[in-house]
Structure formats: C-alpha cells, structure tokens
Amino acid sequence: MRNVVVTGIPRSPVDRVDALAAYGVATVHEALGRTGYLGPGLRPAWPGARAGGNAVTAVCWPGDNLMIHVAVEQCQEGDLLVVTTTSPCTDGMFGELFATALRHRGVRGVVIDAGVRDVAELRAMGFPAWSSAVSAQGTVKATPGAVNVPVTIGGQLVRPGDAVIADDDGVLVCPRADLERGIEAAAARAAKEAATREAFEKGELGLDRYGLRARLPELGITYVTADEYERDR
C-alpha cells in the first residue's frame, strides 16, 4: 500500500446523494439488484441515525488512528468518512473529539470497520456513526496509511467520492457513476412497495399478490388438517 493522501477527489452533488439516502438502505439495496451492502457487521452506534454523503476514505493500521486525523483535513460539506484498517481491529479509534472536528467541516457521519467510543456523547450531539465494534480501548498516532484510495469493507469496494448511505439497517455504497440510476431504481422500488403496503392494509395476502399460491404444490407443499397431521405422523 502506498502511503498517500489523494486530494481533489470527484464528488456528486450533495442533493443527489440526499435523494438516494431518502429511500433508505434496504430499499436502495433491493433496487440496485441486492448489491452494495457492506454487511451485517456494521451497526449504528445509536439507534435512529441516518446519513448519506460522498465517501472520503482512510486506511489505518490497527490500533492507530493517525490517518483519521489526516483524513479530516480532506473532508468537506456533505462528505461521509469511511475508515478501514489493514487487519482486523476492534479498538475505539473514533470518538467525540473526531466527531466535533468533522461536524465543523459539515461531515454527515462516519463508517468505520473498527471500534468507536464515546457513544453517549455521539448520541447526544447527534453525530451518526456505524462501526464493527464499540470499545473504550484507545489508540496511538504513529503509523502511516492512506487517504482517498479505494477500500474494501464487507466485500464491497468503496471508492472516494462514491455515495454512501446508512441507517438502522446498515450501510450501502452506490458507485458515483451509478448514482442517478440508483435514484431512479429506488423511486420505482418505493412506489412498488407503497402499492403493496396499501394492498396488505386492505387484507390481501402475500401468497396472492406475489403469485406464490400456485407455486406451493410445485414445491411439494400440501395442506392438511390438524387431525390428518396427527394421524399421519
């Protein structure tokens, strides 16, 4: 890995990222063909947080948050900081002080494949954070890494400037080049879900709405009465 800080990364208009984030991670994930989800290992530090922004990435060594300090300078309004480490780490690499510095620059939140701490303070200040761990364990500031290079989290590639959205369901990345397609597909998916919700509120069953009932016999599923079930056990 090159110890490099890439400046002047391309970004999408923040309002377009916001348009995607408004649909939520689950809907966008389905709309994009079930791609982009960074996996169940990343959880919000506090419930109810929602965020979306242009990715600024940082690669750190485990137990060392030097490159987060470096990355803060590269962040601007509408960004979302995405941090990973060169090998697994659960140390509390990010906390209230980093959040304070990032908020001053208009950063929407942080996604870190490592630990966060100061959870009560993050919640009180309303700064969204998603992490793979919560830990009071601190770190050093000694080892060089990289900022604004492509990173991989949960098997998904995150490039600097990609749209990253996050909520209680997890974190999703949408490549910058696919942002408009993602918004269009998510809008269509949301409309479909709205129609289905209305049908369910009126009592329609998923078996019928999704055409599943006719498939049950093909799958070998049969209906029997309780007496028949007891008799044939």
N, C-alpha and C positions, 0 to 999 in steps of 0.2 A: 504494500500500500504506500502510495506517495503521501508524504506529509505536506499537504497543500490546502490552501484556502482559495476557493474559486469565488470570484466577485462578479457582480453584474449579471446574475442568472436571469433568464427569461421568466416572466410570471404571467399568469392570466389575470384579467380584470377581477377585482375582488367581488364585484356584484354578481359575476357569473359563478364564482365559487360559492357564494351565498345561495344562489339559485339552486345549485346542486345539493348543498347541505340541507336545505329546507325540506327535502324529501326524506331524509333520514338514511342511516346506513343500510338497514335491511332492505328498503325499497330500491335503493340505488344498486345494491349488490345483486338483487334479482334482475333489475333492469339491464345491467351490464353482462348478463349471462353468467351470473354467480362467479364473478371474478373480482379481484382487488381487495378482498377481505384479509386483514392482517392476522386473523386467527383469534381464538378464544383466550389466548394467554394475556392479551392486553385488556385491562379493565380500568374503568374510571376510578380515580382516587376518591371521588364523592359522587353520589347519585344525582341524576338530573342534568349533568353537564352536557352541553352541545357546543360543537365548534367546527369551523371549516376554514381552511386557509391554504395559501401557497407554501409548499414544503421548503424549508431550509433544513438541510441535513447536517448531522455531525457524527463522526465516528470517533469514539473514545476507547481507551484501554480500560479494562475492568478495574473498578476502584479508583478511577482517575477522571475528574470532570474538567480538566484543563480545556478541552476543545469545546465544551459548552460555553465557557467564558469567551472563547474566540468567536463562536457562532453568534452570540448575542449581538455583536457589532454588525454582523451581516444581515440582521433581521430588520424588517420594516413593517409598516402598517399592513395588516391583512395576512401576515405570514403565520405559519404554524411550525414550530420547531420539532423536528423528528430526530431522535437520538438512538444510536445503537452502539454496541461495544464489539470489540474484536473477538471476544469469547464470552460465554455466559456470565452475567453479573447480577446480583440482587441488591447491591449496596444502594443506599439512599443518595443518589448522585444529583438529585434535583429537589429544591425546596423553596421556601418562601422568598428568600433573597433573590434567587434567579427569577422567580415569577414577578417580583417587583420590578426588576430591571427590564424584563420582557414587556410587561404591561406598559411601561413608559414609552416603549417603541411601537406600541399598537399591535403586539403579537397576540393571536387569538388563543393560544394554548400550547401544550407540549404533549408529544407522544414519545415515550422512552421505553425501549426494550431492556429495562433495568429497573432500579428502585427509585421511588420518590419518598420524601418525608415531609414533615410539617403539614400533614393532611388537614388538620383542623384550621390552620391558617390559610391554606389554599382554598378550602371551602368558604371560609369567612370572607375572603377577598374575591370570591367568585372566579378564580382562575382555573380553567379546565386543565386537567392532567390525566393522561392514560399511561399506565405502566404495567410491567410484568411482575412487580413486587412493591411492597411498602416496607421500608426498613429505616431504622434510626442510624444504621451504620454509616459513618461519614467516609469521605474520600480524600485523596491527595490531588495536587495540581502539578504534575511533573512530566507526563509522557505525551509526546506529540501524536497527533492523529490527523484528521482531515475534516474539512467543512465544505459542504455543497458538492459532494460527489454522490453517485448512485449508491444506495444502500439496500439491503435485503432484510425484511422483517416478516416472519411468518410465511416465508416462501414467496413473498411478493416484492417486486422491485419498486423502489421509491426513488424517483429522480428529482433533483432540485427543481422547483417550480411546478411539480405535479400538484393537483388538487387533492388535499387530504381532508376527509370529513370524519367526525367522531361523535358518538353519543352513547347512551347506556348499552346499546347492542354491540359496541366495539368500534373498530377503526377501519376505514376503507381508503384506498388510494385510487384515483382516476387519473390516468396519464393526461398531461396537458393537452395533447393532440386530440384526445377523445372527450374533452370536456363538453362541448356542445352536443355531441351525440349522446353523452350521458344524461344531460339535462332533458333532451327530447325523449329519450327512452324512459327516464324516471317519471316524466309527466304522464306518459302513456300508461305506465305501470300504476301510478297513483290513481288515474281515472278508472282503470280496471278494478282496482281494489275498492274504490268508492262504490262502484256499481255492485260488487259482490257484497260489500258491507250492507248496503241497502236491502239486497235480496235476503241476507241472513236475518236482518232485523224484521223482515216480513215472514220469517219462518221457513224459507227454502233451505234444503239440506245440501251440504257439500257433495254428497253422493249423487244428487241430481244435477246440480249446477255444473259440476266438473265432469259429468258423464261417466261417473265411476260405477254406478249401479250395474250397468250392463257388463262391466268387466269382471265383476266378482265371480260369476260362475266360471269364466275363463281361467281365473286364478285358483280355482278349486275351493272357493269359499261357499259354504252352504249354510242355510238357516234351519235350525231345529228348535223344537220346543224344549222347555226345561225338563219335562217328563222324558222326552226322547233322548235328551243328553244323558240323563241319569241311567236310563235303560241300556244305552249303548256303550257306557263307559267300560 
